[in-house]
Amino acid sequence: MRLIAALGASLTRILEQEVRAGERAVTRGVRAETERLKTELRQQVVSAFGARGRGIANAWRARVFPQSGESLGAAGIVWTKVPSIVDAFERGATIRGRGGRYLAIPTGFNAAGGRRGRANGGLRVTPQQMVVSRQAFLRPFRSGRGFVWCLPVRQGERVGRRRAPLIAGGLAAVVTGNRRGAPRWQAELLRQGFVPMFLLVPQVQLAKRLDVRGAGHRALARLPAAIAREWKVVT
């Protein structure tokens, strides 16, 4: 009877140890693959958009449950704080103006500091200012599928050491830097007499640049091997 009791107690301890090892292996495997998936999705965004996509890339978040402790039922979730943007570039969505209106896409001349997403949407001149100025005019695309929304341009006065800017419609200074090629740009703009500030198009077809679903499937396919590797480490 004592021998049977001893075997029973030993078997119970062995089973408990195996359960704890399984909990550690599953939790660690899930955590590793969850982080790997988040990293892959961030890299997808950076590869697709370069440095400009850092904000969208960093919007990916990951969490593993349980948040403390270990469990055979551990699970991981990866999500983005900008789902509409990610969805559009995963599907290659078509974006149309509301109510048949045109989309106003700012040109590089109208992007403050050469970048968007800053104060006032990163624009030197907004569409509202274009309308109120009563100086803006349209030039049709050669294809007939849209327009270039322009402002008249004149030479401004130099301030300090910076190159004298061009003044678009009296609303904003453009081509102000001393970057390479600036004199040629200024001369060409002054010759044509206007600066293109917006492109007006009825719709935009986004390129399919992300593969979120594929990354998720690959992570699930890797999970059993990840758990097996962790089991070898903990046992």
C-alpha positions as CSV (number, residue, x, y, z in Angstrom):
1,M,0.0,0.0,0.0
2,R,2.8,2.4,0.8
3,L,4.4,1.7,-2.6
4,I,1.2,2.4,-4.4
5,A,0.8,5.7,-2.4
6,A,4.3,6.7,-3.3
7,L,3.8,6.1,-7.0
8,G,0.5,8.0,-6.9
9,A,2.1,11.1,-5.3
10,S,5.1,11.0,-7.7
11,L,2.8,10.7,-10.7
12,T,0.8,13.7,-9.5
13,R,3.9,15.8,-9.1
14,I,5.1,14.8,-12.6
15,L,1.7,15.7,-14.1
16,E,1.7,19.1,-12.3
17,Q,5.2,19.8,-13.5
18,E,4.2,19.0,-17.1
19,V,1.2,21.3,-16.9
20,R,3.4,24.1,-15.6
21,A,5.9,23.5,-18.3
22,G,3.1,23.5,-20.9
23,E,1.7,26.8,-19.5
24,R,5.2,28.4,-19.8
25,A,5.8,27.0,-23.3
26,V,2.4,28.1,-24.6
27,T,2.6,31.6,-23.1
28,R,6.1,32.2,-24.2
29,G,5.4,30.9,-27.7
30,V,2.3,33.1,-28.1
31,R,4.2,36.1,-26.8
32,A,7.1,35.6,-29.2
33,E,4.9,35.2,-32.2
34,T,2.7,38.1,-31.2
35,E,5.7,40.4,-31.0
36,R,7.1,39.0,-34.3
37,L,3.8,39.7,-36.0
38,K,3.7,43.3,-34.7
39,T,7.3,43.8,-35.9
40,E,6.5,42.3,-39.4
41,L,3.5,44.6,-39.8
42,R,5.5,47.6,-38.8
43,Q,8.2,46.7,-41.2
44,Q,5.6,46.3,-44.0
45,V,4.5,49.9,-43.5
46,V,8.0,51.3,-43.4
47,S,8.9,49.3,-46.6
48,A,5.8,50.6,-48.3
49,F,6.0,54.3,-47.3
50,G,9.5,54.9,-46.1
51,A,10.2,57.4,-43.3
52,R,6.9,59.1,-43.9
53,G,5.1,55.9,-42.7
54,R,6.7,55.8,-39.3
55,G,3.6,57.1,-37.6
56,I,1.4,54.5,-39.2
57,A,4.0,51.8,-38.4
58,N,4.2,52.7,-34.8
59,A,0.4,52.7,-34.5
60,W,0.6,48.8,-34.5
61,R,0.1,47.5,-30.9
62,A,0.3,44.1,-29.4
63,R,-0.9,42.5,-26.2
64,V,-0.8,38.9,-24.7
65,F,-3.4,37.4,-22.4
66,P,-3.1,36.7,-19.5
67,Q,-1.2,39.9,-19.0
68,S,0.4,38.4,-15.9
69,G,1.1,34.7,-15.2
70,E,1.1,31.8,-17.6
71,S,-1.7,29.7,-19.1
72,L,-2.3,26.9,-21.6
73,G,-5.0,29.1,-23.1
74,A,-2.7,32.1,-23.7
75,A,-3.7,34.3,-26.6
76,G,-2.2,37.3,-28.4
77,I,-3.8,40.2,-30.2
78,V,-2.2,42.7,-32.7
79,W,-4.2,45.8,-33.7
80,T,-3.7,49.2,-35.2
81,K,-4.8,52.6,-34.0
82,V,-5.4,53.7,-37.6
83,P,-7.5,50.8,-39.0
84,S,-9.1,52.8,-41.8
85,I,-5.7,53.7,-43.3
86,V,-4.4,50.2,-43.0
87,D,-7.6,48.7,-44.5
88,A,-7.5,51.1,-47.4
89,F,-3.9,50.2,-48.4
90,E,-4.5,46.5,-47.8
91,R,-7.5,46.4,-50.1
92,G,-6.2,49.0,-52.6
93,A,-9.3,51.0,-52.0
94,T,-10.8,53.6,-54.3
95,I,-11.4,57.0,-52.6
96,R,-14.0,59.2,-54.1
97,G,-15.1,62.7,-53.3
98,R,-18.4,63.1,-51.3
99,G,-21.4,64.0,-53.3
100,G,-19.6,64.0,-56.6
101,R,-17.1,66.6,-55.4
102,Y,-13.4,66.5,-56.4
103,L,-10.7,65.5,-54.1
104,A,-8.1,68.2,-53.4
105,I,-4.6,66.8,-53.2
106,P,-1.9,69.3,-52.2
107,T,1.2,69.5,-54.4
108,G,4.7,69.7,-53.0
109,F,4.6,73.5,-53.4
110,N,1.7,73.6,-51.0
111,A,3.2,71.3,-48.3
112,A,4.7,73.3,-45.4
113,G,8.3,72.3,-44.9
114,G,7.9,69.7,-47.7
115,R,5.9,67.5,-45.2
116,R,2.2,67.1,-44.4
117,G,0.5,66.3,-41.1
118,R,1.6,69.4,-39.3
119,A,-0.3,72.5,-38.2
120,N,-3.3,73.3,-40.5
121,G,-2.9,69.8,-42.0
122,G,0.7,70.7,-43.1
123,L,-0.6,73.0,-45.8
124,R,0.7,76.4,-46.7
125,V,-2.7,77.3,-48.2
126,T,-6.0,75.5,-47.5
127,P,-8.8,75.0,-50.1
128,Q,-10.9,77.5,-48.1
129,Q,-8.2,80.1,-48.5
130,M,-8.0,79.3,-52.2
131,V,-11.7,80.1,-52.7
132,V,-11.8,83.2,-50.5
133,S,-8.7,84.7,-52.3
134,R,-10.7,84.9,-55.6
135,Q,-7.3,84.5,-57.3
136,A,-7.3,80.8,-57.8
137,F,-8.0,79.3,-61.2
138,L,-8.2,75.9,-62.8
139,R,-6.1,74.3,-65.6
140,P,-7.4,71.0,-67.0
141,F,-5.3,67.9,-67.2
142,R,-4.4,66.9,-70.7
143,S,-6.3,63.6,-70.0
144,G,-9.4,65.6,-69.1
145,R,-9.8,63.6,-65.9
146,G,-9.1,66.5,-63.5
147,F,-7.7,69.9,-62.9
148,V,-4.7,71.7,-61.5
149,W,-5.8,74.4,-59.0
150,C,-3.4,77.3,-59.2
151,L,-2.4,80.6,-57.7
152,P,-0.7,83.5,-59.6
153,V,2.9,83.9,-58.5
154,R,5.3,86.9,-58.1
155,Q,8.9,87.4,-56.8
156,G,9.1,88.2,-53.1
157,E,11.8,90.1,-51.2
158,R,14.8,88.5,-49.7
159,V,14.9,88.3,-45.9
160,G,18.3,87.7,-44.2
161,R,20.4,85.0,-45.9
162,R,17.6,82.9,-47.2
163,R,16.7,83.0,-50.9
164,A,14.0,85.5,-51.9
165,P,10.8,83.5,-51.9
166,L,8.0,83.4,-54.5
167,I,4.7,84.6,-53.3
168,A,1.7,82.5,-54.3
169,G,-1.5,84.7,-54.7
170,G,-0.3,86.9,-51.9
171,L,-1.2,84.1,-49.5
172,A,2.0,82.1,-48.9
173,A,5.7,82.1,-49.6
174,V,6.9,79.1,-51.7
175,V,10.3,77.8,-53.0
176,T,12.0,79.6,-50.1
177,G,14.9,77.3,-49.3
178,N,18.5,77.4,-50.7
179,R,18.2,73.8,-51.9
180,R,19.8,72.6,-55.0
181,G,17.8,73.5,-58.1
182,A,15.7,76.3,-56.4
183,P,16.8,79.0,-58.8
184,R,15.7,76.9,-61.8
185,W,12.3,76.2,-60.1
186,Q,11.8,79.9,-59.4
187,A,12.6,80.9,-62.9
188,E,10.3,78.3,-64.4
189,L,7.4,79.3,-62.1
190,L,7.9,83.0,-62.8
191,R,7.9,82.3,-66.5
192,Q,4.6,80.4,-66.4
193,G,3.1,82.9,-64.0
194,F,1.5,80.5,-61.6
195,V,2.1,77.8,-58.9
196,P,0.1,74.6,-58.8
197,M,-1.3,74.3,-55.3
198,F,-3.8,71.4,-55.5
199,L,-4.7,68.6,-57.9
200,L,-8.4,68.1,-58.3
201,V,-9.5,64.6,-59.2
202,P,-12.8,62.8,-58.9
203,Q,-11.2,59.7,-57.3
204,V,-8.0,58.1,-56.4
205,Q,-7.1,54.4,-56.7
206,L,-4.7,53.4,-53.9
207,A,-2.1,50.8,-54.6
208,K,-2.3,47.6,-52.5
209,R,0.8,48.0,-50.4
210,L,0.1,45.9,-47.2
211,D,-0.7,42.3,-46.5
212,V,-2.0,42.2,-43.0
213,R,-4.1,39.0,-43.5
214,G,-1.1,37.1,-45.0
215,A,1.1,38.2,-42.0
216,G,-1.5,36.9,-39.6
217,H,-1.8,33.5,-41.4
218,R,2.0,33.2,-41.3
219,A,2.1,33.9,-37.6
220,L,-0.5,31.2,-36.9
221,A,1.4,28.7,-39.0
222,R,4.6,29.4,-37.0
223,L,2.9,29.2,-33.6
224,P,3.1,25.3,-33.1
225,A,6.8,25.3,-33.8
226,A,7.4,28.2,-31.5
227,I,5.6,26.5,-28.6
228,A,7.5,23.3,-29.3
229,R,10.8,25.2,-29.1
230,E,9.8,26.8,-25.8
231,W,8.8,23.4,-24.4
232,K,12.3,22.1,-25.0
233,V,13.7,25.0,-23.2
234,V,11.5,24.8,-20.1
235,T,11.6,21.0,-19.7
